[in-house]
């Protein structure tokens, strides 16, 4: 009989509550509920302190940014310590005047800020004008060691890039985590909406399978209007936890949800023994991956 190491995880899938104070207050409630249910790791959604402000380009939105360490990491750290949980949050970081990042933070169960990850892939699409706000990350793909395991933390648009997941796996990550803000254009027909969400889920399942790792993705929910007068975004939720063969361990719907489940961290060892993808990689033949395109 094989040994198991079970980790209870919680994903906080919520609507924007209208202010940073209201969002953080709700997060405090959800973390308390998660801890009461036995969770030791809590993953929050992308830019959880406020609305998804990147639907337009406005210099006024930079007022939302804060330093790291700063007020939010202090509050999340105190929350982590109070309930003895590791928290992965997502903040708008002001690194210096005119220099900003979309940054994930990891608070240890004793309240310490033990690591951060700056989003590496920055989108610039209708309704997702992130290049106006965020400088691409410069911390690389480095897992963050915590009391619950070695966390491969990535952010939203990173989830479309197999290279990011692979590099985290090659550095010894035990789980891949994606704080996320993704949704539909309400004017799209249902078939297009289904294709988009299915592609999103399939990308995560691919990362789980190709790397033999559990994947946690926490998305926001609810309609957020566009400041430009456009249709806005319907964030589709469906946060989920996958096992190392891409299997669903838990999945939320389209409403606010505290998603809690157990993850067997020892399954990766056994899955990788039968599917030794890392062993069979032809690293001698991958040099062209460093090129933009093979013309």
FENMO-V546774 format. One line per field, one symbol per residue. ss: DSSP state (2 for helix, 1 for strand, 0 for the rest). phi: phi as a letter, one per 40 degrees, with the letter a starting at -180 (. if undefined). burial: b if it has 9 or more other ideal C-beta (glycine too) atoms within 8 Angstrom, else e. A space follows every 50 residues. Layout:
# FENMO-V546774
ss = ???
phi = ???
burial = ???
This chain:
# FENMO-V546774
ss = 00000111111110000002222222222222222200001111000000 00222000222222010000222222222222200111111111110011 11111110000011111100000110011222000000000001110011 11111222220222222222000011111000110000022222222222 22222222222001111100111100000000111100011100000111 100000111111110022222222000000002220222200000
phi = .ccbbcbcbbbbcaccchacccccccddcccccccccgcbbbbbccfcca cccccabacccccccacbcadccccccccdcdbgbcbbbabccccadgbb bcbcbbbcccgccbiabcdccbcabdgbccccbbcdcbcgbbcbcbcbhc cccbbfddccbccccccccccgccabbbcabaaccdccccccdccccccc ccccccccccbgbcbbbbbcbgcbccccgccgbcccgfdabbccbgccca accbbdaccbabbccccddcccccbcccccccccbbdcccccacc
burial = eeeeeebbbbbbbbebbeebebbbbbbbebbbbbbebebbbbbbbbbbbb ebbbbbeeeebbebebebebebbbbbbbbbbebebbbbbbbbbbeeeeeb bbbbbbbbbebebbbbbbbbbbeeeebbbbeebbbbbeeebebbebebbb bbbbbbbbbeeeebbbbbbebebbbbbbbbbebbbbebeeeebeebbeeb bebbbbbbbbbbbbbbbbbbbbebebeeeeebbbbbbbbbbbbbbbeebb bbeeeebbbbbebbbbbbebbbeebebbeeeeeeeeeeeeeeeee
